Amino acid sequence: VQLQASGGGSVQAGGSLRLSCVASGSLFYGNAMGWYRQAPGKQRELVATATIGGTTNYAYSVKGRFTISRAGNTVYLQMNDLKPEDTAVYYCTLFLTSNTNAWGQGTQVTVSS
């Protein structure tokens, strides 16, 4: 299983970015995919998840600003109204089992005030 993420960058507060992640080499395309993030000195936290059927789930801190979507083996994260506290390395993930994930390489998102 390989996950390739792209789309990170640097923006000012209030700006937008769109992250993409493509899964390949996996037989688990029907499984849920999602995004986590890890800020310096903090634990990795869940940002959003999406099932192949379209069910989505968001962390409270990003509700109303971020939108996750799926298209087969690709997951997107549209991030609007970005805030400095959104600065982190964002990781896409594919949920293989209840306690096993495949991870992408991480993409840096930096939001300046």
C-alpha positions in Angstrom: 0.0 0.0 0.0 1.3 3.4 -1.0 -0.2 6.8 -0.3 1.0 9.9 -2.1 -0.1 13.2 -0.7 0.3 16.6 -2.3 -1.1 20.2 -2.0 0.5 21.6 1.1 2.1 25.0 1.2 2.1 28.4 3.0 -0.8 30.8 3.1 -1.9 33.7 5.2 -4.7 33.4 7.7 -8.1 33.3 6.0 -6.6 31.6 2.9 -7.4 28.2 1.4 -5.5 25.1 0.4 -6.5 21.8 -1.1 -4.7 18.6 -0.2 -4.9 15.4 -2.3 -3.9 11.8 -1.6 -3.8 8.9 -3.9 -3.7 5.3 -2.7 -2.1 2.6 -4.8 -1.1 -1.0 -4.5 -4.0 -1.7 -2.1 -6.9 -4.0 -2.2 -8.7 -1.9 0.4 -10.1 0.9 -1.8 -13.5 0.4 -0.2 -12.1 1.2 3.3 -12.3 4.6 4.9 -9.7 7.2 4.2 -8.8 10.3 6.1 -6.4 13.0 7.2 -4.5 13.5 10.4 -2.2 16.3 11.4 0.7 16.8 13.7 1.9 20.2 14.9 5.3 20.7 16.5 5.4 19.3 20.0 1.9 17.9 19.8 0.4 14.5 19.2 -1.0 13.5 15.9 -4.7 14.3 15.8 -7.6 13.3 13.6 -8.8 16.0 11.2 -11.4 14.2 9.0 -12.5 10.9 7.6 -14.6 9.7 4.7 -16.0 6.4 3.8 -16.4 5.2 0.2 -20.1 5.6 0.7 -19.7 9.3 1.5 -20.1 9.4 5.3 -17.8 12.0 6.7 -16.5 12.9 10.2 -14.6 16.0 11.3 -12.7 17.2 14.3 -14.6 20.0 16.1 -11.8 22.5 15.4 -12.2 22.2 11.6 -16.0 21.8 11.2 -17.4 24.3 8.8 -14.0 25.2 7.4 -12.6 21.9 6.0 -14.3 19.5 3.6 -13.2 16.0 3.0 -14.2 14.1 -0.1 -13.5 10.8 -1.9 -13.2 9.7 -5.4 -12.4 6.0 -5.5 -8.8 5.6 -4.2 -8.3 9.4 -3.9 -9.1 11.5 -0.9 -9.2 15.3 -0.8 -9.2 17.9 2.0 -10.4 21.4 1.0 -9.3 23.8 3.8 -10.9 27.2 3.9 -10.5 30.1 6.3 -7.2 28.7 7.5 -5.9 29.8 10.9 -2.4 29.8 12.3 -3.4 27.0 14.6 -3.9 24.8 11.5 -0.2 24.8 10.9 1.0 21.2 10.9 2.2 18.3 8.9 -0.9 16.7 7.4 -0.9 12.9 6.8 -3.4 11.0 4.7 -4.4 7.6 5.9 -6.2 4.5 4.7 -7.9 2.5 7.4 -6.9 -1.1 6.8 -8.4 -2.7 9.9 -9.8 -1.4 13.2 -6.3 -0.7 14.5 -4.0 -0.7 11.4 -3.5 2.2 9.1 -1.4 2.9 6.0 0.1 6.4 6.0 1.3 8.9 3.4 4.5 10.8 3.7 3.0 14.0 5.1 2.7 17.4 3.6 3.4 20.7 5.4 0.8 23.3 5.8 1.9 26.7 7.2 -0.6 29.5 8.0 0.8 32.9 8.9 -1.1 35.5 10.8 
